[in-house]
Each structure stands twice: as C-alpha cells, then as structure tokens.
Amino acid sequence: MDMIPAQVAVEGCCHGELDAIYSTLQALAEQDGRPIDLLICCGDFQAVRNLDDLECMACPPKYRSIQSFYRYYSGEARAPIPTLFIGGNHEAANHLWELHYGGWAAPNILYLGAAGVVGFGGLRIAGLSGTYAAHHYPLGHFERPPYNNSSMRSAYHVRSLEVHRLARLATAPDIMLSHDWPQGIARHGDLDALLRRKSFLRSEITDNSLGSPPAAELLHHLRPAYWFSAHLHTKFAALVRHAAEPEQEVPQKHPPKGSSPGTLEPRSSNAAPRVRGRHPATRFLSLDKCLPRRQFLQVLDFPEASGAHEFTYDAEWAAVLRATHELQNLAPAPTALPRGPPAPVTPAEVASAEAALRAASPTGDLAVPTNFVATAPAHDPGRPGQRGRMPRAAPRNPQTLEYLRRLGLPYDLDLDAVPGPPHGGWAAGGPTPPQATRASEPNPEEIDLDLESEEEDKDSAEAEHNSNLCGSDGRPPLLASLAAVLGPQNPEEVQLDSETEES
C-alpha cells in the first residue's frame, strides 16, 4: 500500500487568531479531501490565558486583546489539529516561562520551549523562541514577574545558552523554526520583491544588520532541510546552498557588522566532530500574519513523515539538556559557556538519555505524555468589567517538573532563589539591573507592531470586524479571504511564484 505523506501546515505570526486559523485549515482539508496532520506556528502565538497574562505581554496597549487562546486552554474548545509553536516577541512571558523546557500550553497545543526539539511522524523539528538583541544575548534569564516595561521585553530575547544547546545536536533536524530571520537570509531570495513590499528594510539589508546572527550560525552549522520563520509580516522564500565539503566552524576574530560574539566561520582544517545528516541546501520560508488577503499559511507534503502522528521526545535534545543543565543562568550576567566550538553530544549520552525517558514512561516509549494541567484560571467573558493584574510570582508547572524528573535533573527555574536586591529591585520588576540597562533602547533587529503600515492597520480593522460576525452556532465563520495557501505539494519544490492567493 502506498504511504500517504503527512500534510504539515506552516503559519507565520499567529497573534492569537486560533479560531480563524483552524477554520481555514479545516476548510482546506474538506476541499482537498485530506486532513492536515500538523500545524506549526512560528511565533507571536499569544498563549494568553486571562487578563493577568495580558499584563505580561510586551506590545502597545491598543494591540492587547484576549483573543481566543483561553477557549482552548479552558477546554471550551479543542485544537482540531496537533499544533506546535515557538515564542516570538509578543507573548505572555509569565506563561511561557512556566514551560521553559516545552510542554502543553493547552490540550493538543505544544510549546517547543525557549529552545527545543521534538519528533512528529518521523520528522525532527527544532526551534528557537524569541528575537535577537545583542545586549541581552550573553546574559541569563533574569526577568521575573512582576515585570516592568524593560524586563517584559528582554524576557523574549534569545540567549546564548539556548543557541549553544541547539549547536550541540549530533544530528541535523529536518525542520528548524525561529521567529526572526537568520541574518543574511534576504540575499538568498528575491530581494527586489522583498524591498518592494518592505522598503524600510533596505538599510538593514545593506549593512547586514537585518536578522539574527545566532540564527545564521545555527543555519550554517546544523543545515536543516527546512527553516520556517515569521516576524517581518511578509512572505519570503529563499534557498541557501551550503558548501559541499565537510567544514569545521570556528569563532571569527572580526565578525561582520551586526553579528554576535562567537559567530561561526567555516574552516576546512582541524575538523571537529560534525553534525550528522546535514543537508546540502536549506529551504527557507517566512510567512505573514493572519489577516485577510495576506499570505500567512503554507501546506506542505512530507513523504518521509511515515511515523505515528504524535509528538515524541527527542533523545538527542534530552542528552543536550542533561549535559548543559549546570549552565542554566538566572542572573543578569553573562553565562559561562564552554570555550571553543560546541561539541555534539556523544552516542553514549544519547543512549543514556533515551533509556531514562523510556524507563520513566508507563508504556516504555518516547511519546510526550498528555499531562496538561491548568496553572491559572481561564478568562471568563461572562464577567464584564474585569481588569488584569500583574502576577507577583512564577509558579512551578507540573509538566516541567515531570520532564526534569524523567531526565533525573533538579528543577532550576526558581527565579526567587537567585540572590538579588530586596523586594522592589530588579528581581521584583523594579529598576533594571546594571548589565541590562539597554533593554529600553530601540533594538534595530526588532520589528514592533507600531511600525505597521496604514495598509496593515486597515487590514487589522477589517479582521476585527470580520471576527465579530458570528454564524448561527456562535463561532466565527470561515473568512475565505484569510488564506493565501499553496496547495498540497512536495516540500522539495517550495516556490513563491507558483502560489495563488484566495480573493
């Protein structure tokens, strides 16, 4: 019998529009006669459970909206498609911190963590949450509730530890996710078309400051088959052809403008252990946000995804977490990473981690347990006049405790256990710590919602209007103009010029 390839839908910036996204995907499945097996969201997911969570989301007040995630969190609705997401720069920081190592944000909706790797149907999917800011990159995760305006933003900035961990993978993932683009990726696609849509990016592309240097390091180090991103609210495809010969990657002495410390540079001599299964080329695709007449979705066939359609732990990633657990840093000071190129985890380390995960599973497999538990009350729209309050503490999530227990690791996310100033200092959302005083300065790598064009504002108003038009069952109707979807196709042939957009 012929193997039916898995259909994977990739979505750009979610911005809490789950009802519209799921309705669109269900209509596509009915039209095609085949189900969508997995939905991947590339950040700005906005897993907002209640109005308190909104107080922890860094964005202008006019964009703060409860949206629809709380319905899936409370059980009022259930995600009809297994959903995997990474964090962006508009998230409920307090909620995602509880699931720092990944976990169920709601039933059937899995957060990949600050960084992580999971399996699904035989695919290995890796991801890096957040966006890059050079002044926070080397620091620890010092932010904690109650947040101030500065720490609320620095909380989503990528840290060097997460990049170091991903660089220690021994085998290349099939798919890599990031919210912001890898630095330099714009030059590997149709640059002229990109600048016609986003002319304000010209100077950053010219001086190579657009995008994330650490993400570029991982792109050329891991060489995944596919890399999906979002953040810039436009659809853009690129093809990165990697060098054919094995190369060692070592830190540059003089990184280019806009790159981070420790940028990796290829060198052919004195080769260190290499990542296995690296691909000769990486197909990059960034997608828009969920709005009418915008290209925010793409559905791809993955013939090699022949396994069970369930999320599984990745043994290599578990081995990486074990090998780097003592490096966790919750202070506003640089993380003490090992010197030299990151060494891939060894087969013995991977085997030990896999054995631990299997031994802790009641069924002896690597399936991610369906152990979602609510740790905060869900929003109640039937109570008018509610106001959110900034949370005062970060609770321990039972899922995180269980995952670390399976790996034989102690819990290491107790922010209040880190020495710091008394209540009212940086540990309690007060003045920003000295090493992070640049948090409130404009970040050239950051694309804020306030930078949206008049056309985008008009589309946002239209989307808000349409979301209020409910059918007889009380659910928002399918907005036919939402999807700009390339029909099911071979992922080896991702091309923008063959796409059609629904009117």
Buried (B, 14 or more C-beta within 10 A) or exposed (E): EEEEBBBBBBBBBBBBBBBBBBBBBBBBBEEEEBBBBBBBBBBBBBBBBBBBBBBBBBBEEEBBBBBBBBBBBBEEBEBBBBBBBBBBBBBBBBBBBBBBBBBBBBBBBBBBBBBBBBBBBBBBBBBBBBBBBBBBBBBBBBBBBBBBEBBBBBBBBBBBBBBBBBBBBBBBBBBBBBBBBBBBBBEBBBBEBBBEBBEEBEEBBEEBBBBBBBBBBBBBBBBBBBBBBBBBBBBBBBEBEBEEEEBBBBBBEEBBEBBBBBBBBBEEEEEEEBBEBBBEEBBBBBBBBBBBBBBBBBBBBBEBBEEEBBBBBBBBBBBBBBBBBEBBBBBBBBBEBEEEBBEBBEEEBBEBBBEBBBEBBEEEEBBBBEEBEEBBEBBEEEEEEBEBEBBEEBEEBBBBEBBBEBBEBEEBBEBEEBEBEEEEEBBBBBEBBEBBEBBBEEBEBBBBBEEBEEEBEEBBEBBEEBBEEEEEEEEBBBBEBBBBBBEBBEBEEBEBEEBEEBE
